[in-house]
Amino acid sequence: MEKSNKRTKILKKGEIIPMTFDYVFTGIFNNENNIDIVENFLSVYFDKPLKEIKGHVKIKSRYLGIDNKREKNKQVDLILEINGNKINIELNNNSSEGLKNRNVVY
C-alpha cells in the first residue's frame, strides 16, 4: 500500500486489504451471511469435525456494557456462542503484555 497525503492508504492495482485490518475482520466474521466461514474457522482452530460445529454457532453482539460514564465504547472483535459456551476472539496485529492483559479482561 502507498501512503497518500491525507493519512489514508491507497491500494495498488491488484492489492487487497488484509484480514488483519480490524474492519475487514469484523466485517466478515460478524456477518450472519458468513456463518459458514466462522464455522469452518472454528472447525480448523479447535480441530473438530465440521459436522459437530455446523448449525451450532451464533454470532453475539460485540458491544460490552459500559459501567461508568468515563469508559469509552467497549467492544471486542468477535463473540460467538456454541452449545452454550461463549468464545471471545480478538485480532491483534502485534503482541504485547498490555494487549494480552486487556484481552483476558474482556
N, CA, C and O atoms as a GROMACS GRO file, in nm:
protein
  424
    1MET      N    1   0.083  -0.118   0.000
    1MET     CA    2   0.000   0.000   0.000
    1MET      C    3   0.088   0.124   0.000
    1MET      O    4   0.195   0.127   0.061
    2GLU      N    5   0.041   0.224  -0.068
    2GLU     CA    6   0.110   0.352  -0.071
    2GLU      C    7   0.037   0.451   0.020
    2GLU      O    8  -0.086   0.450   0.028
    3LYS      N    9   0.114   0.535   0.088
    3LYS     CA   10   0.052   0.639   0.170
    3LYS      C   11   0.018   0.758   0.082
    3LYS      O   12   0.093   0.793  -0.010
    4SER      N   13  -0.095   0.820   0.111
    4SER     CA   14  -0.130   0.944   0.041
    4SER      C   15  -0.111   1.059   0.140
    4SER      O   16  -0.078   1.037   0.256
    5ASN      N   17  -0.133   1.180   0.093
    5ASN     CA   18  -0.116   1.298   0.178
    5ASN      C   19  -0.226   1.311   0.283
    5ASN      O   20  -0.208   1.387   0.378
    6LYS      N   21  -0.336   1.242   0.269
    6LYS     CA   22  -0.449   1.257   0.359
    6LYS      C   23  -0.450   1.152   0.471
    6LYS      O   24  -0.555   1.128   0.531
    7ARG      N   25  -0.336   1.092   0.500
    7ARG     CA   26  -0.322   0.990   0.604
    7ARG      C   27  -0.410   0.868   0.576
    7ARG      O   28  -0.449   0.798   0.670
    8THR      N   29  -0.439   0.843   0.453
    8THR     CA   30  -0.511   0.723   0.414
    8THR      C   31  -0.418   0.641   0.327
    8THR      O   32  -0.319   0.692   0.275
    9LYS      N   33  -0.449   0.517   0.313
    9LYS     CA   34  -0.367   0.431   0.230
    9LYS      C   35  -0.442   0.401   0.101
    9LYS      O   36  -0.562   0.375   0.102
   10ILE      N   37  -0.370   0.404  -0.007
   10ILE     CA   38  -0.428   0.377  -0.137
   10ILE      C   39  -0.379   0.241  -0.184
   10ILE      O   40  -0.259   0.213  -0.184
   11LEU      N   41  -0.474   0.158  -0.224
   11LEU     CA   42  -0.437   0.025  -0.273
   11LEU      C   43  -0.377   0.035  -0.412
   11LEU      O   44  -0.425   0.109  -0.497
   12LYS      N   45  -0.272  -0.041  -0.433
   12LYS     CA   46  -0.216  -0.054  -0.566
   12LYS      C   47  -0.306  -0.148  -0.646
   12LYS      O   48  -0.382  -0.225  -0.588
   13LYS      N   49  -0.296  -0.143  -0.775
   13LYS     CA   50  -0.376  -0.229  -0.861
   13LYS      C   51  -0.348  -0.376  -0.825
   13LYS      O   52  -0.233  -0.418  -0.820
   14GLY      N   53  -0.456  -0.452  -0.801
   14GLY     CA   54  -0.443  -0.593  -0.768
   14GLY      C   55  -0.419  -0.621  -0.620
   14GLY      O   56  -0.420  -0.738  -0.579
   15GLU      N   57  -0.398  -0.519  -0.540
   15GLU     CA   58  -0.372  -0.536  -0.397
   15GLU      C   59  -0.506  -0.547  -0.322
   15GLU      O   60  -0.604  -0.483  -0.359
   16ILE      N   61  -0.508  -0.627  -0.219
   16ILE     CA   62  -0.629  -0.642  -0.138
   16ILE      C   63  -0.600  -0.597   0.005
   16ILE      O   64  -0.486  -0.595   0.050
   17ILE      N   65  -0.706  -0.560   0.075
   17ILE     CA   66  -0.692  -0.521   0.215
   17ILE      C   67  -0.681  -0.650   0.297
   17ILE      O   68  -0.767  -0.737   0.287
   18PRO      N   69  -0.577  -0.662   0.376
   18PRO     CA   70  -0.558  -0.787   0.451
   18PRO      C   71  -0.660  -0.806   0.564
   18PRO      O   72  -0.717  -0.709   0.614
   19MET      N   73  -0.682  -0.932   0.601
   19MET     CA   74  -0.774  -0.967   0.709
   19MET      C   75  -0.728  -0.914   0.844
   19MET      O   76  -0.806  -0.909   0.938
   20THR      N   77  -0.602  -0.873   0.855
   20THR     CA   78  -0.552  -0.821   0.982
   20THR      C   79  -0.600  -0.680   1.011
   20THR      O   80  -0.575  -0.627   1.119
   21PHE      N   81  -0.670  -0.617   0.916
   21PHE     CA   82  -0.732  -0.488   0.942
   21PHE      C   83  -0.863  -0.514   1.015
   21PHE      O   84  -0.946  -0.593   0.969
   22ASP      N   85  -0.881  -0.449   1.127
   22ASP     CA   86  -0.995  -0.476   1.214
   22ASP      C   87  -1.128  -0.469   1.141
   22ASP      O   88  -1.212  -0.558   1.158
   23TYR      N   89  -1.149  -0.366   1.062
   23TYR     CA   90  -1.280  -0.352   0.996
   23TYR      C   91  -1.304  -0.460   0.892
   23TYR      O   92  -1.419  -0.494   0.864
   24VAL      N   93  -1.199  -0.515   0.834
   24VAL     CA   94  -1.215  -0.626   0.738
   24VAL      C   95  -1.252  -0.753   0.815
   24VAL      O   96  -1.346  -0.823   0.779
   25PHE      N   97  -1.176  -0.781   0.921
   25PHE     CA   98  -1.202  -0.900   1.003
   25PHE      C   99  -1.344  -0.898   1.058
   25PHE      O  100  -1.418  -0.995   1.043
   26THR      N  101  -1.382  -0.788   1.122
   26THR     CA  102  -1.514  -0.782   1.184
   26THR      C  103  -1.624  -0.777   1.078
   26THR      O  104  -1.734  -0.829   1.099
   27GLY      N  105  -1.596  -0.715   0.964
   27GLY     CA  106  -1.695  -0.710   0.857
   27GLY      C  107  -1.727  -0.848   0.801
   27GLY      O  108  -1.840  -0.873   0.758
   28ILE      N  109  -1.630  -0.936   0.800
   28ILE     CA  110  -1.652  -1.072   0.750
   28ILE      C  111  -1.706  -1.163   0.860
   28ILE      O  112  -1.807  -1.229   0.841
   29PHE      N  113  -1.639  -1.166   0.974
   29PHE     CA  114  -1.674  -1.262   1.079
   29PHE      C  115  -1.796  -1.223   1.161
   29PHE      O  116  -1.858  -1.310   1.222
   30ASN      N  117  -1.834  -1.096   1.165
   30ASN     CA  118  -1.954  -1.054   1.240
   30ASN      C  119  -2.077  -1.044   1.150
   30ASN      O  120  -2.170  -0.970   1.181
   31ASN      N  121  -2.077  -1.116   1.042
   31ASN     CA  122  -2.186  -1.111   0.945
   31ASN      C  123  -2.254  -1.248   0.939
   31ASN      O  124  -2.191  -1.347   0.901
   32GLU      N  125  -2.381  -1.253   0.975
   32GLU     CA  126  -2.456  -1.380   0.974
   32GLU      C  127  -2.453  -1.447   0.837
   32GLU      O  128  -2.462  -1.570   0.828
   33ASN      N  129  -2.440  -1.368   0.730
   33ASN     CA  130  -2.434  -1.427   0.597
   33ASN      C  131  -2.306  -1.508   0.575
   33ASN      O  132  -2.297  -1.587   0.481
   34ASN      N  133  -2.207  -1.488   0.662
   34ASN     CA  134  -2.080  -1.559   0.650
   34ASN      C  135  -2.061  -1.663   0.760
   34ASN      O  136  -1.948  -1.699   0.793
   35ILE      N  137  -2.170  -1.711   0.818
   35ILE     CA  138  -2.161  -1.807   0.928
   35ILE      C  139  -2.084  -1.932   0.886
   35ILE      O  140  -2.019  -1.995   0.970
   36ASP      N  141  -2.089  -1.969   0.758
   36ASP     CA  142  -2.014  -2.085   0.711
   36ASP      C  143  -1.863  -2.063   0.724
   36ASP      O  144  -1.789  -2.158   0.752
   37ILE      N  145  -1.817  -1.939   0.703
   37ILE     CA  146  -1.675  -1.908   0.720
   37ILE      C  147  -1.637  -1.922   0.867
   37ILE      O  148  -1.533  -1.979   0.899
   38VAL      N  149  -1.722  -1.871   0.956
   38VAL     CA  150  -1.697  -1.880   1.100
   38VAL      C  151  -1.694  -2.027   1.144
   38VAL      O  152  -1.605  -2.068   1.220
   39GLU      N  153  -1.789  -2.106   1.097
   39GLU     CA  154  -1.794  -2.248   1.133
   39GLU      C  155  -1.670  -2.322   1.085
   39GLU      O  156  -1.614  -2.403   1.158
   40ASN      N  157  -1.627  -2.295   0.964
   40ASN     CA  158  -1.506  -2.358   0.912
   40ASN      C  159  -1.383  -2.317   0.991
   40ASN      O  160  -1.297  -2.400   1.020
   41PHE      N  161  -1.373  -2.189   1.027
   41PHE     CA  162  -1.262  -2.141   1.109
   41PHE      C  163  -1.258  -2.214   1.243
   41PHE      O  164  -1.152  -2.261   1.285
   42LEU      N  165  -1.373  -2.223   1.310
   42LEU     CA  166  -1.378  -2.291   1.440
   42LEU      C  167  -1.343  -2.439   1.427
   42LEU      O  168  -1.276  -2.494   1.514
   43SER      N  169  -1.388  -2.501   1.322
   43SER     CA  170  -1.358  -2.642   1.298
   43SER      C  171  -1.207  -2.664   1.289
   43SER      O  172  -1.153  -2.757   1.349
   44VAL      N  173  -1.140  -2.579   1.214
   44VAL     CA  174  -0.994  -2.591   1.198
   44VAL      C  175  -0.923  -2.554   1.328
   44VAL      O  176  -0.833  -2.626   1.372
   45TYR      N  177  -0.963  -2.442   1.389
   45TYR     CA  178  -0.895  -2.393   1.510
   45TYR      C  179  -0.905  -2.493   1.625
   45TYR      O  180  -0.806  -2.519   1.693
   46PHE      N  181  -1.024  -2.548   1.647
   46PHE     CA  182  -1.045  -2.641   1.759
   46PHE      C  183  -1.022  -2.786   1.720
   46PHE      O  184  -1.038  -2.876   1.802
   47ASP      N  185  -0.986  -2.811   1.593
   47ASP     CA  186  -0.962  -2.946   1.543
   47ASP      C  187  -1.081  -3.037   1.570
   47ASP      O  188  -1.066  -3.147   1.623
   48LYS      N  189  -1.199  -2.987   1.534
   48LYS     CA  190  -1.325  -3.061   1.549
   48LYS      C  191  -1.385  -3.083   1.412
   48LYS      O  192  -1.371  -2.998   1.324
   49PRO      N  193  -1.452  -3.195   1.392
   49PRO     CA  194  -1.519  -3.216   1.263
   49PRO      C  195  -1.624  -3.106   1.239
   49PRO      O  196  -1.695  -3.067   1.332
   50LEU      N  197  -1.632  -3.057   1.117
   50LEU     CA  198  -1.725  -2.950   1.083
   50LEU      C  199  -1.868  -2.989   1.116
   50LEU      O  200  -1.947  -2.903   1.155
   51LYS      N  201  -1.903  -3.116   1.103
   51LYS     CA  202  -2.040  -3.159   1.131
   51LYS      C  203  -2.077  -3.141   1.278
   51LYS      O  204  -2.196  -3.130   1.311
   52GLU      N  205  -1.978  -3.136   1.368
   52GLU     CA  206  -2.005  -3.112   1.511
   52GLU      C  207  -2.031  -2.964   1.540
   52GLU      O  208  -2.092  -2.930   1.641
   53ILE      N  209  -1.984  -2.878   1.453
   53ILE     CA  210  -1.995  -2.733   1.474
   53ILE      C  211  -2.106  -2.671   1.391
   53ILE      O  212  -2.175  -2.580   1.437
   54LYS      N  213  -2.124  -2.719   1.270
   54LYS     CA  214  -2.220  -2.662   1.175
   54LYS      C  215  -2.360  -2.656   1.236
   54LYS      O  216  -2.412  -2.756   1.286
   55GLY      N  217  -2.421  -2.538   1.231
   55GLY     CA  218  -2.556  -2.518   1.282
   55GLY      C  219  -2.564  -2.491   1.431
   55GLY      O  220  -2.673  -2.471   1.484
   56HIS      N  221  -2.450  -2.490   1.500
   56HIS     CA  222  -2.449  -2.469   1.645
   56HIS      C  223  -2.384  -2.337   1.687
   56HIS      O  224  -2.372  -2.309   1.806
   57VAL      N  225  -2.343  -2.257   1.591
   57VAL     CA  226  -2.271  -2.132   1.620
   57VAL      C  227  -2.365  -2.013   1.604
   57VAL      O  228  -2.438  -2.002   1.506
   58LYS      N  229  -2.361  -1.924   1.704
   58LYS     CA  230  -2.437  -1.799   1.697
   58LYS      C  231  -2.340  -1.683   1.715
   58LYS      O  232  -2.254  -1.685   1.803
   59ILE      N  233  -2.353  -1.582   1.630
   59ILE     CA  234  -2.273  -1.461   1.644
   59ILE      C  235  -2.347  -1.369   1.741
   59ILE      O  236  -2.463  -1.335   1.719
   60LYS      N  237  -2.279  -1.330   1.848
   60LYS     CA  238  -2.339  -1.245   1.952
   60LYS      C  239  -2.292  -1.100   1.933
   60LYS      O  240  -2.200  -1.073   1.857
   61SER      N  241  -2.357  -1.009   2.002
   61SER     CA  242  -2.319  -0.868   1.996
   61SER      C  243  -2.178  -0.849   2.048
   61SER      O  244  -2.140  -0.906   2.150
   62ARG      N  245  -2.101  -0.772   1.977
   62ARG     CA  246  -1.961  -0.748   2.015
   62ARG      C  247  -1.946  -0.629   2.109
   62ARG      O  248  -1.835  -0.596   2.151
   63TYR      N  249  -2.057  -0.563   2.143
   63TYR     CA  250  -2.053  -0.446   2.230
   63TYR      C  251  -2.075  -0.488   2.375
   63TYR      O  252  -2.173  -0.554   2.407
   64LEU      N  253  -1.982  -0.448   2.460
   64LEU     CA  254  -1.988  -0.482   2.602
   64LEU      C  255  -2.055  -0.369   2.677
   64LEU      O  256  -2.056  -0.255   2.632
   65GLY      N  257  -2.112  -0.400   2.791
   65GLY     CA  258  -2.177  -0.298   2.872
   65GLY      C  259  -2.077  -0.198   2.926
   65GLY      O  260  -1.964  -0.233   2.960
   66ILE      N  261  -2.120  -0.073   2.934
   66ILE     CA  262  -2.036   0.032   2.990
   66ILE      C  263  -2.079   0.053   3.135
   66ILE      O  264  -2.197   0.074   3.163
   67ASP      N  265  -1.982   0.047   3.225
   67ASP     CA  266  -2.012   0.052   3.368
   67ASP      C  267  -2.012   0.193   3.427
   67ASP      O  268  -2.079   0.218   3.527
   68ASN      N  269  -1.937   0.286   3.367
   68ASN     CA  270  -1.941   0.423   3.415
   68ASN      C  271  -1.920   0.520   3.300
   68ASN      O  272  -1.879   0.480   3.191
   69LYS      N  273  -1.949   0.648   3.324
   69LYS     CA  274  -1.951   0.746   3.216
   69LYS      C  275  -1.813   0.778   3.159
   69LYS      O  276  -1.804   0.834   3.050
   70ARG      N  277  -1.705   0.742   3.229
   70ARG     CA  278  -1.570   0.768   3.178
   70ARG      C  279  -1.521   0.661   3.081
   70ARG      O  280  -1.420   0.680   3.014
   71GLU      N  281  -1.592   0.550   3.073
   71GLU     CA  282  -1.549   0.443   2.983
   71GLU      C  283  -1.582   0.476   2.838
   71GLU      O  284  -1.685   0.537   2.808
   72LYS      N  285  -1.494   0.436   2.752
   72LYS     CA  286  -1.520   0.451   2.609
   72LYS      C  287  -1.614   0.339   2.566
   72LYS      O  288  -1.650   0.253   2.646
   73ASN      N  289  -1.651   0.341   2.441
   73ASN     CA  290  -1.733   0.236   2.383
   73ASN      C  291  -1.655   0.105   2.390
   73ASN      O  292  -1.556   0.087   2.318
   74LYS      N  293  -1.697   0.014   2.476
   74LYS     CA  294  -1.626  -0.113   2.491
   74LYS      C  295  -1.679  -0.213   2.389
   74LYS      O  296  -1.798  -0.247   2.389
   75GLN      N  297  -1.590  -0.258   2.304
   75GLN     CA  298  -1.629  -0.358   2.207
   75GLN      C  299  -1.513  -0.454   2.182
   75GLN      O  300  -1.396  -0.417   2.197
   76VAL      N  301  -1.545  -0.574   2.146
   76VAL     CA  302  -1.446  -0.676   2.114
   76VAL      C  303  -1.461  -0.708   1.965
   76VAL      O  304  -1.554  -0.663   1.899
   77ASP      N  305  -1.368  -0.787   1.912
   77ASP     CA  306  -1.372  -0.818   1.769
   77ASP      C  307  -1.483  -0.917   1.733
   77ASP      O  308  -1.552  -0.898   1.633
   78LEU      N  309  -1.499  -1.020   1.813
   78LEU     CA  310  -1.598  -1.122   1.778
   78LEU      C  311  -1.635  -1.202   1.902
   78LEU      O  312  -1.548  -1.249   1.974
   79ILE      N  313  -1.765  -1.216   1.927
   79ILE     CA  314  -1.814  -1.304   2.033
   79ILE      C  315  -1.906  -1.406   1.968
   79ILE      O  316  -2.000  -1.372   1.896
   80LEU      N  317  -1.877  -1.531   1.995
   80LEU     CA  318  -1.957  -1.642   1.942
   80LEU      C  319  -2.013  -1.722   2.057
   80LEU      O  320  -1.957  -1.725   2.166
   81GLU      N  321  -2.124  -1.787   2.031
   81GLU     CA  322  -2.179  -1.882   2.127
   81GLU      C  323  -2.194  -2.015   2.054
   81GLU      O  324  -2.252  -2.022   1.946
   82ILE      N  325  -2.140  -2.119   2.115
   82ILE     CA  326  -2.151  -2.252   2.057
   82ILE      C  327  -2.186  -2.349   2.169
   82ILE      O  328  -2.110  -2.367   2.264
   83ASN      N  329  -2.300  -2.410   2.155
   83ASN     CA  330  -2.350  -2.506   2.256
   83ASN      C  331  -2.347  -2.448   2.396
   83ASN      O  332  -2.307  -2.516   2.491
   84GLY      N  333  -2.389  -2.323   2.411
   84GLY     CA  334  -2.396  -2.259   2.543
   84GLY      C  335  -2.266  -2.199   2.592
   84GLY      O  336  -2.265  -2.135   2.697
   85ASN      N  337  -2.156  -2.218   2.521
   85ASN     CA  338  -2.026  -2.163   2.560
   85ASN      C  339  -1.998  -2.038   2.478
   85ASN      O  340  -2.018  -2.037   2.357
   86LYS      N  341  -1.952  -1.932   2.545
   86LYS     CA  342  -1.916  -1.809   2.474
   86LYS      C  343  -1.767  -1.809   2.444
   86LYS      O  344  -1.684  -1.849   2.527
   87ILE      N  345  -1.734  -1.764   2.323
   87ILE     CA  346  -1.596  -1.755   2.278
   87ILE      C  347  -1.572  -1.612   2.234
   87ILE      O  348  -1.645  -1.560   2.149
   88ASN      N  349  -1.469  -1.548   2.290
   88ASN     CA  350  -1.430  -1.413   2.250
   88ASN      C  351  -1.304  -1.425   2.167
   88ASN      O  352  -1.203  -1.477   2.214
   89ILE      N  353  -1.309  -1.377   2.044
   89ILE     CA  354  -1.193  -1.381   1.955
   89ILE      C  355  -1.146  -1.239   1.934
   89ILE      O  356  -1.222  -1.153   1.889
   90GLU      N  357  -1.019  -1.213   1.966
   90GLU     CA  358  -0.959  -1.082   1.949
   90GLU      C  359  -0.848  -1.091   1.844
   90GLU      O  360  -0.765  -1.182   1.849
   91LEU      N  361  -0.848  -0.999   1.751
   91LEU     CA  362  -0.746  -0.992   1.647
   91LEU      C  363  -0.648  -0.883   1.685
   91LEU      O  364  -0.688  -0.768   1.705
   92ASN      N  365  -0.520  -0.918   1.694
   92ASN     CA  366  -0.416  -0.821   1.725
   92ASN      C  367  -0.306  -0.829   1.621
   92ASN      O  368  -0.263  -0.938   1.584
   93ASN      N  369  -0.261  -0.713   1.573
   93ASN     CA  370  -0.153  -0.709   1.475
   93ASN      C  371  -0.016  -0.723   1.538
   93ASN      O  372   0.082  -0.750   1.468
   94ASN      N  373  -0.008  -0.704   1.668
   94ASN     CA  374   0.119  -0.720   1.737
   94ASN      C  375   0.093  -0.784   1.872
   94ASN      O  376  -0.022  -0.805   1.911
   95SER      N  377   0.198  -0.815   1.942
   95SER     CA  378   0.184  -0.882   2.070
   95SER      C  379   0.254  -0.801   2.178
   95SER      O  380   0.372  -0.767   2.165
   96SER      N  381   0.182  -0.772   2.284
   96SER     CA  382   0.242  -0.704   2.399
   96SER      C  383   0.168  -0.752   2.523
   96SER      O  384   0.056  -0.802   2.514
   97GLU      N  385   0.230  -0.737   2.637
   97GLU     CA  386   0.166  -0.779   2.762
   97GLU      C  387   0.038  -0.700   2.786
   97GLU      O  388  -0.061  -0.754   2.836
   98GLY      N  389   0.038  -0.570   2.750
   98GLY     CA  390  -0.081  -0.487   2.768
   98GLY      C  391  -0.198  -0.539   2.688
   98GLY      O  392  -0.310  -0.546   2.739
   99LEU      N  393  -0.175  -0.576   2.562
   99LEU     CA  394  -0.282  -0.630   2.478
   99LEU      C  395  -0.331  -0.764   2.532
   99LEU      O  396  -0.452  -0.789   2.538
  100LYS      N  397  -0.239  -0.849   2.571
  100LYS     CA  398  -0.277  -0.979   2.627
  100LYS      C  399  -0.363  -0.962   2.751
  100LYS      O  400  -0.465  -1.029   2.766
  101ASN      N  401  -0.321  -0.873   2.840
  101ASN     CA  402  -0.395  -0.849   2.963
  101ASN      C  403  -0.535  -0.792   2.933
  101ASN      O  404  -0.633  -0.833   2.995
  102ARG      N  405  -0.544  -0.699   2.839
  102ARG     CA  406  -0.674  -0.642   2.803
  102ARG      C  407  -0.766  -0.750   2.746
  102ARG      O  408  -0.885  -0.755   2.780
  103ASN      N  409  -0.713  -0.835   2.660
  103ASN     CA  410  -0.793  -0.941   2.601
  103ASN      C  411  -0.843  -1.040   2.706
  103ASN      O  412  -0.956  -1.087   2.697
  104VAL      N  413  -0.761  -1.071   2.804
  104VAL     CA  414  -0.803  -1.161   2.911
  104VAL      C  415  -0.914  -1.097   2.993
  104VAL      O  416  -1.010  -1.165   3.032
  105VAL      N  417  -0.903  -0.967   3.020
  105VAL     CA  418  -1.006  -0.897   3.098
  105VAL      C  419  -1.138  -0.899   3.022
  105VAL      O  420  -1.242  -0.924   3.083
  106TYR      N  421  -1.136  -0.873   2.892
  106TYR     CA  422  -1.259  -0.877   2.813
  106TYR      C  423  -1.318  -1.015   2.817
  106TYR      O  424  -1.422  -1.040   2.757
   0.00000   0.00000   0.00000
